[in-house]
């Protein structure tokens, strides 16, 4: 009973979290001081991500939380994937955007996302959730997709990083953004891409926890795709070349 109550309490954190995300996104879009200290490229990426956060992420967070409160396991997994997305993104906001009036908002989103995700874990039963899947669930297909995602992004980042290491200069993308290093590359190479590989291996071995991690990570991957699309759109609108 206590673990169930803890999970429900974690879901309630979604509402102040959504409000903070909306504040951060709205300020990034409509309050010029938010990115006044950033380079034009980094500011454009920020506004593109903010547009996606405001239009898509906030509604997805609220709807999935509400459906999860009504007992939907699928909604709970979508909600968890959304929290992973927010954790990832607001680590970047908190660490790679110059100190400004939104700093505590960034920290608030990061904190609420972390504790909502951690607080929800005790109420989940991996064995029960795994048993709800059909024997024909596309386990091998999902594992292959995760391996492909990890391989593709590792190759993309290393293609830029290795020549930079050999030349002794920071990668062009880092210099264009005016950063010390790339927080996205750090998170991907150190945590996210290994996480995809580990989850794929656990899926192939049919470990119960993989049936929680896999859908949550796929939601994260889909939301990241939408966020990157928003960033690319903002770069194009601002007249910056982009691949």
C-alpha positions, 0 to 999 in steps of 0.5 A: 500500500505504501509503495502505491501511495508513493507512486501516486504522490510522484505523479502529483509532482507532474503539475508543478513540474509542468508549470515550471517547464511552461515558465522556462519555455515561455520565457525562452520564446518571449523574453529576450533576456533569457538567451541574451548572453548566448551565441546566436546559434545556441540561442536559436537552438534554445528557442526551438527546444522551448517551442517543442517543450511548450507545445508538446512536452507540457501537454504530454506530461499532463495527459500521461500523468492524469491517465496514469493516475487512473491506472493506465500502465501504458500512460505511466511508461509514457510519463516516465519517458517524458521525465527522462526527456526533461531530466536530459534537457534541463541538465543542459539548461542548468549547466550550459545556459549562462546564469540568468533569472530563470536559473532556479526554474531550471533547477526546479524542473531538474529536481521535480523530474528526478524525484518524480521519476525516482519516487515512481519506481517503488510502485512498479512491478517489473514482473507484472508489467512484463507478463502483460506483454504478448508473447509476440511483442516485437522484442527483437525489433525493439532491441535492434532499434536500440542498437541502431540508435546507439551506433548511429549517434555514437558514430555521429558524435565521434566523427566530430570528436576524434578529429577535434582531439587530433587537431587539439581544437574544440569541435566546431559545434562547441565553438559555434555555441560558445560552450566549454564542451558539449553537454549533449555529447557528454550525456549521450556517450557517458549515459544515454547510448550505453543505456540503450545498449544495456536495455537492448541486451536485457530485452533479448534476455527477456529481463522483466525490468527491460519491459519498463525501460524499453518503452520509456526509452523509446518515448524519450527517443521520440521526444528527442527527435521532435525536440531536435526537429524544433531546433533545426527548424529554429536554425533554418528560420534564423538563417544558419546552415545545418546538417 
